[in-house]
Amino acid sequence: MKQEVIAEYSVKELYERLDAEQSQLAKMKLHHAVSSIENPNLIKEYRKTIARLKTEIRKRELAELKSKK
C-alpha cells in the first residue's frame, strides 16, 4: 500500500487497517512456518505496510500534540 493512499485514511480507518494487516501478517507467518507459502515476499510487504500505517498514526499524534501547545 502506498503512503499516498494511507494519508487519505481517517484515524479510525488507520487503526482498523492496522489491526487487519497485523492479523493477516500473523496468519501468513504461521502458514509459512507450517508449509512454505507461494510468495514469501508478501510477508515483507505486510511488514512494510504495517510500518507505514504506524508512521502515519504517530505523525498525526505528534501534529495533534503540537497544535495543542
C-alpha positions, -999 to +999 in steps of 0.1 A: +000+000+000+014+034-010+019+062+015-004+085-005-033+061+000-026+057+037-025+095+041-061+097+029-075+074+056-091+088+088-076+079+122-103+053+128-097+037+094-059+037+101-064+017+133-088-007+117-065-013+088-036-017+111-054-044+130-064-062+098-028-061+085-013-074+117-037-103+119-030-111+082+007-110+088+004-134+118-016-158+096+009-156+068+038-163+092+020-193+107+013-207+072+049-201+062+062-219+093+039-249+087+044-252+050+061-228+025+038-202+011+038-195-026+052-160-024+072-153+008+079-117-002+043-110+008+054-112+044+079-084+037+052-063+021+028-067+050+056-056+074+062-025+054+025-017+052+022-020+090+052+003+094+037+029+071+004+027+090+022+031+124+042+060+110+011+078+098-007+073+131+023+086+150+027+116+127-009+126+133-005+122+171+025+145+171+007+170+149-022+170+174+001+175+203+019+203+186-014+221+178-025+219+214+006+238+226 
